[in-house]
């Protein structure tokens, strides 16, 4: 079953509709201060994303630095590719977005 990796815990947002894309797993506690503990945060994210694959999604909630770390680690674990969920305010649902840092020659992105 695919997983949805939420960057941090949240009590402010209802993310239950992310369950449509897979089982939700939170990577970091809400109170983590990345700026004071970058190396341990990177190590923790690397462990938690060890089995990250094309089937999984990232849900960007929280500290932008933590979001950057999670994106970089996910891409490094999966040949430069990851999918994320973007909240569409008008449609009131998550939209999956695929990111490929190394597209094959001839692929067209609009």
C-alpha positions as CSV (number, residue, x, y, z in Angstrom):
1,X,0.0,0.0,0.0
2,X,1.3,3.5,-0.8
3,X,2.3,5.8,2.0
4,X,1.7,9.5,2.4
5,X,4.6,11.0,4.3
6,X,3.6,14.1,6.2
7,X,6.6,16.3,7.0
8,X,5.3,17.2,10.5
9,X,2.5,16.5,12.9
10,X,-0.4,19.0,12.7
11,X,-3.3,19.6,14.9
12,X,-4.3,22.6,12.8
13,X,-5.2,20.9,9.5
14,X,-7.5,18.1,8.7
15,X,-5.4,15.9,6.4
16,X,-7.8,12.9,6.4
17,X,-8.5,13.2,2.7
18,X,-4.8,12.4,2.1
19,X,-5.8,8.9,3.1
20,X,-7.2,8.5,-0.4
21,X,-3.6,8.3,-1.6
22,X,-2.3,5.9,1.1
23,X,-1.5,5.4,4.7
24,X,-0.3,8.6,6.4
25,X,3.0,8.5,8.3
26,X,4.4,11.6,10.0
27,X,8.1,12.1,9.7
28,X,8.9,14.7,12.3
29,X,7.3,15.9,15.5
30,X,5.7,19.3,15.4
31,X,8.1,20.8,17.9
32,X,11.4,19.9,16.1
33,X,13.7,22.8,15.6
34,X,15.5,22.0,12.4
35,X,17.8,25.0,12.6
36,X,19.2,23.8,15.9
37,X,19.5,20.1,14.9
38,X,20.0,19.8,11.1
39,X,22.2,16.6,11.1
40,X,19.9,14.6,13.4
41,X,16.9,15.7,11.4
42,X,18.5,14.6,8.2
43,X,19.5,11.3,9.7
44,X,15.9,10.8,11.0
45,X,14.3,11.6,7.7
46,X,16.8,9.3,5.9
47,X,15.8,6.4,8.1
48,X,12.0,7.1,7.8
49,X,12.2,7.3,4.0
50,X,14.4,4.3,3.6
51,X,11.7,2.5,1.5
52,X,10.4,5.6,-0.3
53,X,9.3,4.7,-3.9
54,X,7.3,5.9,-6.9
55,X,4.1,4.7,-5.2
56,X,4.5,7.1,-2.2
57,X,3.6,10.8,-1.7
58,X,5.0,13.7,0.3
59,X,2.6,16.0,2.2
60,X,4.3,19.3,2.8
61,X,3.2,20.6,6.2
62,X,5.4,22.6,8.6
63,X,8.8,24.2,8.6
64,X,10.1,25.1,5.1
65,X,13.6,23.8,6.0
66,X,12.1,20.5,7.1
67,X,10.1,20.4,3.8
68,X,13.4,21.0,1.9
69,X,15.2,18.2,3.7
70,X,12.3,15.7,3.1
71,X,12.2,16.6,-0.6
72,X,15.9,16.2,-1.0
73,X,16.0,12.9,0.8
74,X,13.0,11.5,-1.0
75,X,14.6,12.5,-4.4
76,X,17.9,10.9,-3.4
77,X,16.2,7.7,-2.4
78,X,14.2,7.5,-5.7
79,X,16.4,8.4,-8.6
80,X,15.4,12.1,-8.4
81,X,11.7,11.5,-8.4
82,X,8.9,12.0,-5.9
83,X,5.2,12.8,-5.8
84,X,3.6,15.3,-3.5
85,X,0.1,16.3,-2.7
86,X,-1.0,19.9,-3.2
87,X,-4.1,21.3,-1.6
88,X,-6.4,22.9,-4.1
89,X,-8.5,25.5,-2.3
90,X,-11.1,25.8,-5.0
91,X,-11.7,22.1,-5.5
92,X,-11.1,21.4,-1.7
93,X,-9.1,18.3,-2.4
94,X,-5.5,17.2,-2.8
95,X,-4.0,17.2,-6.3
96,X,-1.1,14.8,-6.9
97,X,2.0,16.4,-8.5
98,X,4.9,14.4,-9.9
99,X,8.4,15.9,-9.7
100,X,11.4,14.4,-11.7
101,X,14.7,16.2,-11.3
102,X,16.2,14.2,-14.1
103,X,13.6,13.9,-16.9
104,X,14.6,11.6,-19.8
105,X,15.6,13.3,-23.0
106,X,12.6,14.0,-25.1
107,X,10.1,14.2,-22.3
108,X,7.9,17.3,-22.5
109,X,6.7,19.1,-19.4
110,X,4.1,21.8,-19.6
